[in-house]
């Protein structure tokens, strides 16, 4: 330290340079992790929100208080779509979600809670907090909807995956910033550096000049006595190549997050090749298992055992086609072959059975005939 003091005393022109505020961080790092997770969560939540939860009793669908809570207004402050999107978000980020029912039958999503597990007795939930309100009572497992997403929390997996991709992403950004960086020097007269007032005004001038060069397309720097600004490098990087490299890393991380959740990447990017096959896999292996967790919880917590065994249960209508015209040919073949009745097809497509008795009958409208036992022709 003594040596540096001696150097600064002998060279007062050098000392003031360390006071200039010229090394600034001008770019904000893109939140790649948050973008990828929110993209997948929003996509999954939008699909769930289009499903219809229906209570079936005595062979007919009932619209009661539970139907209203699950499909329209779960509580006073949320619509059903917002409610289920919050549920999905909690399941992805926290791997579990607790839904309780208040005294006025509102369905509320707990922000935090303490879960006490038992081997042969019911689990209990205490210190349940919804927004800023903490419930003083103890909730039993049979009184709540407790959903788990997977056996293992996805958050550590995504965090460890992001560490590798984040390092690579940061290196690419740093490399591209260096390629396109504007580098310059400022020469200041020695007499100016000894005057504190001149230095203060010079520092203010440099700050304004720095902002103009960084923000404006055209920046004119006026010459000042005892002050000279000179650029040594104006950047020569290929902007298109840098954007492609950044997009590849971002898309790679998004692909891995989507794979962990079970969303085909073709659906996220809007690719049209084999979209029907990817949609079918998405509904079969991601949406339906997810909805089954909710359906099992509702059947177990809101429907008595005796009623369930007598046929009362919650059913979920999943959006598996855009319009009924998409399945018209398949419906025609199933009915015309006599394999299914009209009402069986309606239920499979998610519609309520018709009261018309003709839709409970089998019809054969094609010339289906039985082969001869010898295999040499048909019976006319």
Rosetta blueprint (number, residue, H / E / L):
1 X L
2 X H
3 X H
4 X H
5 X H
6 X H
7 X H
8 X H
9 X H
10 X H
11 X L
12 X H
13 X H
14 X H
15 X H
16 X H
17 X H
18 X H
19 X H
20 X L
21 X L
22 X L
23 X L
24 X L
25 X L
26 X L
27 X L
28 X L
29 X L
30 X L
31 X L
32 X H
33 X H
34 X H
35 X H
36 X H
37 X H
38 X H
39 X H
40 X H
41 X H
42 X H
43 X H
44 X H
45 X H
46 X H
47 X H
48 X H
49 X H
50 X L
51 X L
52 X E
53 X E
54 X E
55 X E
56 X E
57 X E
58 X L
59 X L
60 X E
61 X E
62 X E
63 X L
64 X L
65 X H
66 X H
67 X H
68 X H
69 X H
70 X H
71 X H
72 X L
73 X L
74 X L
75 X E
76 X L
77 X L
78 X E
79 X L
80 X H
81 X H
82 X H
83 X H
84 X H
85 X H
86 X H
87 X H
88 X H
89 X H
90 X H
91 X H
92 X H
93 X H
94 X H
95 X L
96 X E
97 X E
98 X E
99 X E
100 X E
101 X E
102 X L
103 X L
104 X L
105 X L
106 X L
107 X E
108 X E
109 X E
110 X L
111 X L
112 X E
113 X E
114 X E
115 X E
116 X E
117 X L
118 X L
119 X L
120 X L
121 X L
122 X L
123 X L
124 X E
125 X E
126 X E
127 X E
128 X E
129 X E
130 X E
131 X L
132 X L
133 X E
134 X E
135 X L
136 X L
137 X L
138 X L
139 X E
140 X E
141 X H
142 X H
143 X H
144 X L
145 X E
146 X E
147 X E
148 X E
149 X L
150 X L
151 X L
152 X L
153 X L
154 X H
155 X H
156 X H
157 X H
158 X H
159 X H
160 X H
161 X H
162 X H
163 X H
164 X H
165 X H
166 X H
167 X H
168 X H
169 X H
170 X H
171 X H
172 X H
173 X H
174 X H
175 X H
176 X H
177 X H
178 X H
179 X H
180 X L
181 X L
182 X L
183 X E
184 X E
185 X E
186 X E
187 X E
188 X E
189 X L
190 X H
191 X H
192 X H
193 X H
194 X H
195 X L
196 X H
197 X H
198 X H
199 X H
200 X H
201 X H
202 X H
203 X H
204 X H
205 X H
206 X H
207 X H
208 X H
209 X H
210 X H
211 X H
212 X H
213 X H
214 X H
215 X H
216 X L
217 X L
218 X L
219 X L
220 X L
221 X L
222 X L
223 X L
224 X E
225 X L
226 X L
227 X E
228 X E
229 X E
230 X E
231 X E
232 X E
233 X E
234 X L
235 X L
236 X L
237 X L
238 X L
239 X H
240 X H
241 X H
242 X H
243 X H
244 X H
245 X H
246 X H
247 X H
248 X H
249 X H
250 X H
251 X H
252 X H
253 X H
254 X H
255 X H
256 X H
257 X H
258 X H
259 X H
260 X H
261 X H
262 X L
263 X L
264 X L
265 X H
266 X H
267 X H
268 X H
269 X H
270 X L
271 X L
272 X L
273 X L
274 X L
275 X H
276 X H
277 X H
278 X H
279 X H
280 X H
281 X H
282 X H
283 X H
284 X H
285 X H
286 X H
287 X H
288 X H
289 X H
290 X H
291 X H
292 X H
293 X H
294 X H
295 X H
296 X H
297 X H
298 X H
299 X H
300 X H
301 X H
302 X H
303 X L
304 X L
305 X H
306 X H
307 X H
308 X H
309 X H
310 X L
311 X L
312 X L
313 X E
314 X E
315 X E
316 X E
317 X E
318 X L
319 X L
320 X L
321 X L
322 X L
323 X L
324 X H
325 X H
326 X H
327 X H
328 X H
329 X H
330 X H
331 X H
332 X H
333 X H
334 X H
335 X H
336 X H
337 X L
338 X L
339 X L
340 X L
341 X L
342 X H
343 X H
344 X H
345 X H
346 X H
347 X H
348 X H
349 X L
350 X L
351 X L
352 X L
353 X L
354 X L
355 X L
356 X L
357 X H
358 X H
359 X H
360 X H
361 X L
362 X L
363 X L
364 X L
365 X L
366 X L
367 X L
368 X L
369 X L
370 X L
371 X E
372 X L
373 X L
374 X L
375 X L
376 X L
377 X L
378 X E
379 X L
380 X L
